[in-house]
Amino acid sequence: QFIQGWNKRLPAQDADDIAASVLLFSEQYDVDPRLVIALIIAESDFRPQTTSHKGAMGLGQLMPDEVKTLGLTNPYDPVQNVAGAVYLLRGRLDKY
């Protein structure tokens, strides 16, 4: 409900997919899901199809080189994008 309340244009199924992905990948990579939600709000306001003027794509604003490195087939797919964003976030938390 929070996700759909944040982006009222987001279809309910997409909001459910995003929420499930955040919970799944947060647990998989041991990242607080609240941090993932904050990242997505900051990067895209829960707009899966958004692209920045620098070319960052989707919910987590993944750059084209990151998409390639991660082997994503569709960076605008919410599940793939959240998976990649949480994986990268885990790496940055470990590094810093």
N, C-alpha and C positions, 0 to 999 in steps of 0.2 A: 504494500500500500504506500509505503514511503516513496519508493521509486516512481510509481505512477503519479503520486502527488507532486513530486518534483518536476516531472515532465508529463504534463497532462495529455500531450499528443501521442504519447507512447502507448501502443496497443497493450492490453492486459497480458497477452501471451508473451510479448517481448519483455515486459517488466518481470514476469515470473521467471523467464529464462535468465535474465540478468541476475536476479536475486539468487536463483539456484546456483548459477556459475560463481558468483561471489562467495557463497558459502562453501561450495565444493573446493574451489581452488585456494581459498583462504586456509581451509583445513589442510589441504594437500601440501601447501608450501609453508604452513605455520606462520601465517600473517593474520593479524587482527582484521576481521571483516569490516570493522568500522573505519580502519585506515584505508582499505580498498574503496569503500563507499566515498570517503573524503577525496581520494585521488580521482575517482571518476567524476565527482561533482566539479572539482577544480579543472579537470581537463576537458570535459565535454558536456556537463550538465545533463548527463544521461541521454545524449543524442547520438545513437549508434552510427549514423551516416555522416557525421561531421568530419571535415577535413580542414586543418589549419592552413594558413598562408605559407607555412614552411613545409607542408606535405604530410604532417602527422595525421593519422587516421583513426577513426572510431572512438569508442568509449575511453580507452586509456591513452589515446593519442600516440599510437605507435608509429615510429619513423619507418620509412621504407626499408632501410638496411636492417632494422630490428625484425621487421616482418619476414624478410628473407632469411635471416639467421635463425629465427624461430621455426621456419618452415610452414608458416601459416598460408593457407590457400585463399582465405578471404578475410582480410583484416577488419572488414566492416561487420562480420558476423559477431554478434555479441559474445557468444561462448568462446570462440577462438580469441577474440580481442581481450576478454577478461583473463583467460588463461595466460596469454602472453604478458599482459600487464602485471599480473600477480607474480609470475615467474621473474620478471625483470625487477619488480619491487623487492622481492626476497633477496635477489642478488645484491641490490644496492644497500639493503639493510645489513646484510652480512659484510659488505665492503666497508661501510661507514659506521 
